[in-house]
Amino acid sequence: MFRRQLLSTLAALPLLLAAAGLEAAEITHAMGTTEVPDDPQRVVVLTNEGTEALLAVGIKPVGAVRSWLGDPWYAHIAEQMEGVEVVGEESAVNLELIAALQPDLIIGNKTRQEKIYEQLSAIAPTVFAERLRGDWKINFALYTEAVGKEAEGQAVLDRYNARVAALSEALGDRKQEKISLVRFMPGRTRIYYKDTFPGLILSEIGFARPESQDKETFADEVTKERIPEMEGDRLFYFVYETGDGSAEALAQEWTKEPLWQNLEVVKAGKAMPVDDAIWNTAGGVIAANLMLGQLAEIYGISLPE
């Protein structure tokens, strides 16, 4: 019954848009093709990186999933998100809240919300990116196309790419430093490789990675015995703290370990904590630009805005 209603709604969508005086565009995405209004006015976004994409091209969503860290938004976007309705979390969205907002477009991600795509599509035209990890620029292009802001989106990417090029040029031979990435989470520790948000950005800049981390994959969850694999010329570590103190306690425990203390990068004073929201969790264009700025500051470089 539900499936028949859904198919009927989708088939009638172009006519409904036309009756409302809205032009429609066909968007190809991870779940197929969808007719969306050319100038959507009420957008609900279901990923953190999608939220940053919308904000970067001047669109304030009517609803968005809660930031992984923050109450309810990351500090670096909180002011821009004032008044936006929280519609759950990436992995647990609230369909009733979304429907109540009467969106004319929903943006999500197959990795997070594939199982509820049909239910979302019954509420409003829904566009999904394929996956997360290191795909933020691919997803950004899709999202900005879906909201009819391709030109504005390209300008945002052009600015970002120019800043990457400027940082890379200013770094010169310092890009030969092998950068190690480590993340502490409640109950587990990971070494991050290239198919990650920070890994992609480091690759774009041209930084080298330790041989054990020079992989086109995501990450490995490791035990303390593998701390030597964290060795590098410089080590950045970030802590995903959800509020109960367990991740911070884990980070303190690991960084007191003799194997950690014996890392050459630690003894050289080049192992440093960085913000998990900016370096990993937010995963969008605003965070990417902030990460570039932090790297520039660490290396004493002035970047264009």
DANOR-V45138 format. One record per pair of residues at least 24 apart in sequence whose C-alpha atoms are under 8 Angstrom apart, sorted by the first residue. I is the first residue (numbers start at 1). J is the second residue. If there is no record, write none. Layout:
BEGIN
i:I j:J
i:I j:J
END
This chain:
BEGIN
i:6 j:118
i:6 j:121
i:6 j:122
i:9 j:122
i:10 j:121
i:10 j:122
i:27 j:127
i:27 j:145
i:27 j:146
i:29 j:127
i:29 j:128
i:29 j:129
i:29 j:130
i:29 j:142
i:30 j:110
i:30 j:127
i:30 j:128
i:30 j:129
i:30 j:130
i:31 j:110
i:31 j:127
i:31 j:128
i:34 j:125
i:34 j:126
i:34 j:127
i:35 j:125
i:36 j:104
i:36 j:105
i:36 j:125
i:36 j:126
i:36 j:146
i:37 j:104
i:37 j:105
i:37 j:147
i:38 j:146
i:38 j:147
i:38 j:148
i:39 j:147
i:39 j:148
i:40 j:104
i:40 j:105
i:40 j:147
i:40 j:148
i:41 j:103
i:41 j:104
i:42 j:101
i:42 j:102
i:42 j:103
i:42 j:104
i:42 j:105
i:43 j:103
i:43 j:104
i:43 j:105
i:43 j:106
i:43 j:107
i:44 j:98
i:44 j:103
i:44 j:105
i:44 j:106
i:44 j:107
i:45 j:106
i:45 j:107
i:45 j:108
i:46 j:89
i:46 j:90
i:46 j:93
i:46 j:106
i:46 j:107
i:46 j:108
i:46 j:109
i:47 j:90
i:47 j:107
i:47 j:108
i:47 j:109
i:48 j:90
i:48 j:282
i:48 j:283
i:48 j:284
i:49 j:136
i:49 j:282
i:49 j:283
i:49 j:284
i:49 j:285
i:50 j:107
i:50 j:108
i:50 j:139
i:50 j:140
i:50 j:143
i:50 j:284
i:51 j:284
i:52 j:284
i:52 j:285
i:52 j:286
i:52 j:287
i:53 j:140
i:53 j:143
i:53 j:144
i:53 j:284
i:53 j:285
i:53 j:286
i:54 j:143
i:54 j:144
i:55 j:80
i:56 j:153
i:56 j:156
i:56 j:285
i:56 j:286
i:57 j:144
i:57 j:149
i:57 j:152
i:57 j:153
i:57 j:156
i:60 j:84
i:62 j:101
i:62 j:103
i:63 j:87
i:63 j:98
i:63 j:101
i:64 j:88
i:65 j:89
i:65 j:90
i:65 j:93
i:66 j:90
i:67 j:282
i:68 j:281
i:68 j:282
i:69 j:241
i:69 j:242
i:69 j:277
i:69 j:281
i:74 j:277
i:74 j:282
i:95 j:119
i:95 j:120
i:98 j:123
i:99 j:123
i:107 j:143
i:133 j:195
i:133 j:196
i:133 j:197
i:133 j:218
i:133 j:283
i:134 j:194
i:134 j:195
i:134 j:196
i:134 j:197
i:134 j:198
i:134 j:199
i:134 j:200
i:135 j:197
i:136 j:197
i:136 j:283
i:136 j:284
i:136 j:285
i:137 j:285
i:140 j:285
i:160 j:289
i:163 j:292
i:163 j:303
i:163 j:304
i:163 j:305
i:164 j:204
i:164 j:205
i:164 j:292
i:165 j:205
i:166 j:303
i:166 j:304
i:167 j:205
i:167 j:292
i:167 j:296
i:167 j:301
i:167 j:303
i:168 j:205
i:168 j:206
i:170 j:301
i:171 j:299
i:171 j:301
i:175 j:205
i:175 j:206
i:175 j:207
i:175 j:208
i:176 j:207
i:176 j:208
i:177 j:207
i:177 j:208
i:177 j:209
i:177 j:232
i:177 j:233
i:177 j:234
i:178 j:207
i:178 j:208
i:178 j:209
i:178 j:210
i:178 j:232
i:178 j:233
i:178 j:234
i:179 j:207
i:179 j:208
i:179 j:209
i:179 j:210
i:179 j:232
i:179 j:233
i:179 j:234
i:179 j:235
i:179 j:236
i:180 j:209
i:180 j:210
i:180 j:213
i:180 j:230
i:180 j:231
i:180 j:232
i:180 j:233
i:180 j:234
i:180 j:235
i:180 j:236
i:181 j:230
i:181 j:235
i:181 j:236
i:181 j:237
i:182 j:230
i:182 j:235
i:182 j:236
i:182 j:237
i:182 j:238
i:183 j:237
i:183 j:238
i:183 j:239
i:183 j:240
i:184 j:237
i:184 j:238
i:184 j:239
i:184 j:240
i:184 j:247
i:184 j:248
i:184 j:250
i:184 j:251
i:185 j:239
i:185 j:240
i:185 j:241
i:185 j:246
i:185 j:247
i:185 j:250
i:186 j:240
i:186 j:241
i:186 j:242
i:186 j:246
i:186 j:247
i:186 j:250
i:187 j:246
i:187 j:247
i:187 j:250
i:188 j:221
i:188 j:222
i:189 j:221
i:189 j:222
i:189 j:223
i:190 j:219
i:190 j:220
i:190 j:221
i:190 j:222
i:191 j:219
i:191 j:220
i:191 j:221
i:191 j:222
i:191 j:230
i:192 j:218
i:192 j:219
i:192 j:220
i:193 j:217
i:193 j:218
i:193 j:219
i:194 j:218
i:195 j:219
i:196 j:280
i:197 j:279
i:197 j:280
i:197 j:283
i:198 j:279
i:198 j:280
i:201 j:288
i:224 j:254
i:224 j:259
i:225 j:259
i:227 j:259
i:227 j:260
i:228 j:259
i:228 j:260
i:228 j:263
i:230 j:263
i:231 j:263
i:231 j:264
i:231 j:265
i:232 j:264
i:232 j:265
i:233 j:264
i:233 j:265
i:233 j:270
i:234 j:265
i:234 j:270
i:234 j:271
i:235 j:265
i:235 j:266
i:235 j:270
i:235 j:271
i:235 j:272
i:236 j:271
i:236 j:272
i:236 j:273
i:236 j:274
i:237 j:271
i:237 j:272
i:237 j:273
i:237 j:274
i:238 j:273
i:238 j:274
i:238 j:275
i:238 j:276
i:238 j:279
i:239 j:273
i:239 j:275
i:239 j:276
i:240 j:276
END
